[in-house]
Amino acid sequence: MSPGDEQGYTETGQTRTRLPGGDPYGGAPRRTGRSSSRSLITVVGVVVLLIAAIAFANRGDGSSTDGSTGKKDQPKASSTAASGAKPVETKTGVIPSGFARTQQGAQSAAANYAVVLGSAEMFNKANRDFILQAIMTPSRVQPSEAAMDKAYTPAFSRSLGLSADGAAPQGYTFVSRTSPIGTKVTEATNDAATVEVWCSGLLGLAGEKSTNPVTNSWFTITMKLEWTAGDWKIITHSQQEGPAPVPGDDKASSSDEMSKAVEEYGGFTYAR
């Protein structure tokens, strides 16, 4: 029953007082409870605002008002998102070392090892052996050196315009760089991990009369790592082409611009 349906009541705000003698308005039409309606509207408005504020405050925990799933059902963050861990601070020569014994640490190791495996230093026998001794697990160093010696032959160096020991001729700049685009762990235990590193690479000889200009390639390196002597080391590694994006419409830089870029822009230490 609404307040207006009961005789003998007058309304002041939200308080009802019984008056004697029937209709106090002398038969005239009764006034509606506007004050009560305004109060009701005000209360409803405050409640709506409170609900909206609570919903907005809870957005960060994965809840929503549209029936979407909660926090535990949210998609996981990107596999290459930053973990907040500080980059490694130790190095073996110029090669980062001392990675964390975690999946993120294994990915960081694989990314940095991809960089050195694709560097110009791999074309020099002494430098190549030093790199392999730093990144390979001890039992795999000698087999890796033998395999790499078969790949980095003097004939291969000469085909790129280099000397037998991997040096560029005077007036030219040899470019061999690998840049990791992303990493992915496909298998992992406490002592081992298999990591794929998607890379973009540069290879060629920058110079005015070079017949092997610097070109770009895309490839993925798969590394099997093991935890040994307090760090991640490579057991085996292999490489396959792609994924490669559609080439853009960028104008190729001159040989001088490319040489200058290689000399002025250093590389990175990769860590998650």
N, C-alpha and C positions, 0 to 999 in steps of 0.2 A: 504494500500500500504506500502511495506517495504521500508527502506531507499535505498536499492540496486536497486529498480525498477525505480528510478527517475534519469535521466541524469543530469549532471552539478552540482553534489554535491560531496564534499569530507567530510569524517568523522574524527573528532578529538575528542576523548572521546565521549561525547554525544552531541557535538555541530556540526551542519551542516552549511557549508559556501558555497554559490553559487559562482562558478568560471566561467569566460567567456571562450568561445571557445570550448564548447563541452567536449569531453573526455580528461581529463588531462593526461591520462595514455598512449596516443598514440596507442590505439587499443590493448594494452596488457591486459591480464586478470586483472580485478579489485580485489583489496585486500578485504577480508571480514572484517566486523566490530568486530574484536576479543575483542577490548577494551570495546566496548558497551556490548558484550555478557558477558564478565567477570563481568562488573558492574551490569548487570541484575541478574546474578547468586548470586552475593554478597548480593544484596537487598533481593532477595527471601530467601536466607539463613538466613538473619537477621530476616525477618518476621516469618519464621518457628520457629526459636529459641524463639522469643517473644511469639508466640502462645503456644509453649510447656511450657514456664516458667509460663504463666498465668494459664494454665490448671493445672500445678503442684501446684501452690499457692492456687488454688480454691478447691483442693481435700478435705480439711478439712471441707468445708461447705456442703458436700454431692453431689456436682456436679461431672460429669465425662464426658469423651469424647466418651463413648461407648453407649450413649443413656440410661443409667440407670436412675432411678427415683431420684428426688431431695431430699433435706433434710427433707421436711415434710412427705415424704413417707418412710423414713428409718425405719427399725425395731426398736422398743423401747429397751432401755437397760434392762439388766437382772433385774428381780424383786428383786434380793438380792444384786444389785450393791451398793457400798458405796455412801451415799448422801453427804459426806463431813462434816456432823454435828458431833460435839464432843460428845464422850460418856457421859452418865449421871455422875454427880459427887456426887450425894447424895445416901444414902443407908438407908434402914430400917433394922437394924442389919447388916447382910451380903448380903441382897437382894437389888439390884439396884432399884432406884425409881426416880421419877421426870422426866418421859419421855415426849417428845414433843407431842403436840396435832396435830399430823400429821399421815398419814398412815405409814411413816417410824418409827415414835415414837411408834405406835401400834405394829409394827413388832418387834421392839427392846424389848418392854415390853413382848410380847408373847414368844420371844426366851429366855429371862432371866427367865420368870416364868416356862418355860418348864424345865430349868436346875434345879430349886429348887424342882419342883414337882417330879423329878426323882432322887433326892438326897438321900443319906443314912439317913439324918435327918428326913425324912418322916416316918421312922420306929420307932421313939420315939414320944410318945404322946405329950409331952410338946413342943418339937421342931416342930412337925407337926402343932399344933394349932397356934404357932407363925407364921409359914409360911403362913398358910391360912388367918390369920388376916392381913397379910401384902399384900397379892396379890389378895384376893377376894373382890368384892364390898361388902360394909357393910351388906346389906340385905341378902347376901348369905354365910356369914361366918358360922353361926350356922348350917344351912343345910349341908354345905360342911364338917364341922367337924364331924357331925353324919354319913355322907356317908363314909368318910375316916376311921372312927373308925370301920365300918363294913368290910372294905377292909383290913386294916392293923391290923389283929387280932393277939393275942399271938400265935395262932396255925400257922398262916402264917409265923411269925418270926421264930418259931421253925423249920418249914420245910426248912428254909434256913440255919439252924445251929446257929441261934441267940437266945438270951434270950428273954423273953416275952416283955422286953422294948426295943428291937432292938439292944442290945449290942453284939459284937462279942466275942467269947471265947478267953481266954488268948493265945497268940501266933498266932492268926489269924487276918486277915484284911478283914473287910466287904467292898465290893465294890458295889456301886450303883451310877452310873453317867449317865447323859444324855447330849449329845452334839448335838445342832442344826446344821443341814446341810444346811437348807434353809428355808425361810419363804415366804408366799403368802397371800395377802389380797383378800378375795373373796367377801366381802361386806364392805362398809364404808360410814359413814356419819360424820358430825362434832362431834357427841357425841357417836358414836358406831362404832365398827369394828369387823369383823370376820376374824381371822387369822389362817392359817394352818402352823404348824411347823413340818418339816420333820426332824426326829431325828435318831441318832444312840445311843444305850444304852449298858451299861455294868452292869451286875448283878451277884453276886456270892460271895463265901467266899474263900479267898486266904489263903492257909495253907497247910502244908505238907500232912496231912491226910484228907483234906476236901473232903466231898462227894458231894459238890455243887460248883465245880470250876467256875471261872468267865467266863461267856459266853457273846456273843454279840448279839444284836437284833436291828431290824429296825422298826420304827413305825412313825405314823403321829398323832400329837395332834392338835385338832381343838378347838380354844378358841373364845368365844364370849366376847368381852370387851366393857366396857362403860367408858366414861370420867366422873370421879367423884372426888371431893375434889382435883382438880388440877393434876390428874394422871390417867393412864389407869388401870382399875381393871377388874378381871375376873367375868363374870356373870355365865357362865357354861363352862365346858371343857370335851372333850371326846377323846378317843384314839382308833386308828385302826392299824392293822399290815401293814408294808411295806410303800413305795416301798423298796424292799430288793435286793441288787446286788448279783451276783453269788459269792459264797465264793471263796477266793483266796487260794493260796498254802502256806500261811504263817505258819511257825512252831509255835505252841503254846508255850508261855513262861512258865517258871517254876513258882511255887507259890511264891517263894522268889522274882523273878523279877517283878511279878505283884504287890506284896505288896509294893515293893520299888518304883515302878512307881506311884502308887496311892498316896504314901506319899510325893513324890518329885515333882510331876507335879500338879500345881494348875489349877483352872478353869479360865474362862474368863467372862468379862462383855461384853455382846453383844449390839452393837449399830450400826446404819446405818447413 
